[in-house]
Every structure is written in structure tokens, then in C-alpha cells.
Amino acid sequence: MTIICGKCEKEMKEIELKEYEFEEGIILNNVIAMQCPSGHVTFTEEHVDILEHCGFIQRI
């Protein structure tokens, strides 16, 4: 499945982020995300499910 960045319309690729500031002061380490060549980052529903299952985030 191809995911296109909503900000720059370039194709996104799955990467591992060594550090990602999810919210101010909440740093996630070694998380899988999607990133376009411009550097925009997003998470698929599958990525969010994994983060939630591991206890990194909680859906409201």
C-alpha cells in the first residue's frame, strides 16, 4: 500500500525513529512511523495499535 504525505504529496516510506517527541516532554524511542522525503512524519492505524498495545500511548 502506498501512503502519500498530506502536506507535500510525496510518497512516504516506513522508517524507525530513534527518538520521537510524541507530546511535549513525552519522548518515544525506536518507533516505526511513515516519513516522506520532506521529513513529515505520520503513523498508520497499525503503528498506533502497536504503540497503544505496548503502553506508549492511550487513545481518548
Backbone bond lengths (Angstrom), bond angles and torsions (degrees), N, CA, C in turn:
res aa  C-N    CA-C-N  psi(-1)  N-CA   C-N-CA  omega(-1)  CA-C   N-CA-C  phi
1 M - - - 1.454 - - 1.532 108.65 -
2 T 1.296 116.84 132.23 1.456 122.63 178.07 1.518 109.39 -94.19
3 I 1.328 115.73 132.05 1.464 121.07 176.75 1.523 107.48 -113.81
4 I 1.329 115.56 128.27 1.459 122.28 -179.11 1.523 108.83 -105.51
5 C 1.329 116.55 135.53 1.465 122.19 178.97 1.528 109.71 -65.33
6 G 1.308 115.69 129.81 1.462 120.95 179.06 1.520 113.42 -72.85
7 K 1.338 117.44 -16.68 1.469 120.72 -178.38 1.520 112.55 -91.90
8 C 1.338 116.71 -40.05 1.475 118.55 -175.60 1.524 113.45 -122.25
9 E 1.344 117.17 -3.31 1.458 123.77 177.33 1.529 114.04 63.40
10 K 1.341 117.39 27.70 1.463 122.02 175.35 1.524 108.58 -102.44
11 E 1.331 115.62 154.23 1.462 120.36 -179.14 1.531 111.09 -67.35
12 M 1.326 115.58 137.14 1.462 121.40 179.88 1.525 109.34 -98.36
13 K 1.316 115.90 149.52 1.459 122.55 177.89 1.517 108.93 -123.63
14 E 1.334 115.80 149.66 1.460 120.45 178.73 1.525 109.14 -76.98
15 I 1.332 115.62 132.09 1.459 121.99 -179.71 1.520 109.62 -137.13
16 E 1.328 116.04 167.81 1.456 121.16 171.71 1.522 107.73 -107.42
17 L 1.305 115.92 123.73 1.456 121.71 177.63 1.518 108.59 -93.20
18 K 1.314 117.14 122.49 1.468 120.47 178.65 1.520 110.32 -64.25
19 E 1.339 116.34 -38.99 1.467 122.30 176.20 1.511 109.13 -142.49
20 Y 1.328 116.52 140.01 1.455 121.86 176.46 1.516 108.24 -143.51
21 E 1.329 116.64 124.03 1.462 120.18 178.49 1.519 108.19 -84.21
22 F 1.327 115.64 97.46 1.458 122.68 -176.86 1.522 110.73 -64.75
23 E 1.298 116.83 -47.81 1.461 124.98 172.63 1.514 106.18 -140.24
24 E 1.304 116.39 164.96 1.456 119.87 -179.19 1.530 109.53 -53.99
25 G 1.331 115.08 119.08 1.454 121.17 178.39 1.520 114.83 86.23
26 I 1.339 118.20 -5.16 1.467 121.30 178.42 1.526 107.89 -110.96
27 I 1.328 115.26 102.97 1.460 121.62 -178.23 1.519 109.40 -101.08
28 L 1.331 116.29 128.21 1.458 122.31 174.59 1.522 107.58 -102.65
29 N 1.322 116.89 138.21 1.466 121.84 -179.76 1.522 110.50 -111.15
30 N 1.325 115.14 140.49 1.468 122.66 174.71 1.524 112.61 52.52
31 V 1.324 116.09 57.97 1.466 121.13 178.52 1.524 110.09 -108.75
32 I 1.323 115.22 148.24 1.467 121.81 177.87 1.529 107.94 -89.74
33 A 1.323 115.78 134.74 1.465 121.61 -179.10 1.523 108.65 -149.64
34 M 1.319 115.36 177.73 1.461 121.69 174.79 1.531 107.77 -108.03
35 Q 1.341 116.98 138.07 1.458 120.56 179.36 1.521 109.27 -140.07
36 C 1.335 115.62 138.59 1.463 120.84 177.20 1.533 108.44 -92.64
37 P 1.325 117.43 168.73 1.459 120.11 178.86 1.542 113.54 -60.55
38 S 1.330 117.19 -22.39 1.466 121.04 178.57 1.527 112.21 -80.19
39 G 1.344 116.54 -10.53 1.459 120.52 177.33 1.517 115.94 99.71
40 H 1.332 117.42 -0.64 1.467 119.92 176.94 1.524 109.36 -68.58
41 V 1.322 116.50 140.87 1.468 121.96 -177.09 1.524 109.93 -119.69
42 T 1.322 115.43 140.49 1.464 121.23 173.04 1.518 108.88 -146.07
43 F 1.315 115.70 166.06 1.452 121.88 178.38 1.525 108.56 -120.99
44 T 1.323 115.95 138.25 1.464 119.53 174.47 1.528 108.32 -78.71
45 E 1.303 116.13 169.76 1.468 120.97 176.83 1.531 110.01 -59.79
46 E 1.319 116.19 -37.64 1.475 120.91 177.94 1.535 110.68 -63.22
47 H 1.326 117.38 -42.89 1.474 120.76 177.84 1.531 110.59 -61.16
48 V 1.323 116.53 -43.01 1.466 121.24 -179.44 1.525 110.02 -64.81
49 D 1.332 116.88 -40.58 1.464 120.11 177.91 1.528 110.83 -59.86
50 I 1.320 117.39 -42.25 1.469 121.63 179.25 1.522 110.37 -65.37
51 L 1.324 117.45 -45.84 1.465 120.83 179.26 1.528 110.87 -61.40
52 E 1.314 116.03 -39.98 1.462 120.67 179.28 1.530 110.69 -67.29
53 H 1.320 116.75 -44.14 1.463 121.82 -179.31 1.533 111.23 -61.95
54 C 1.322 116.85 -37.14 1.470 121.76 -179.64 1.537 112.16 -80.27
55 G 1.325 116.67 -6.46 1.461 120.27 177.22 1.517 114.49 86.60
56 F 1.347 117.09 10.75 1.457 119.62 -179.98 1.526 112.11 -74.78
57 I 1.339 116.38 -33.09 1.457 120.55 -179.91 1.522 109.08 -135.70
58 Q 1.301 115.34 164.02 1.468 121.41 176.86 1.518 108.31 -134.92
59 R 1.318 116.32 126.91 1.466 120.10 178.35 1.519 109.50 -75.21
60 I 1.315 114.73 145.80 1.473 120.58 179.23 1.505 109.44 -99.70
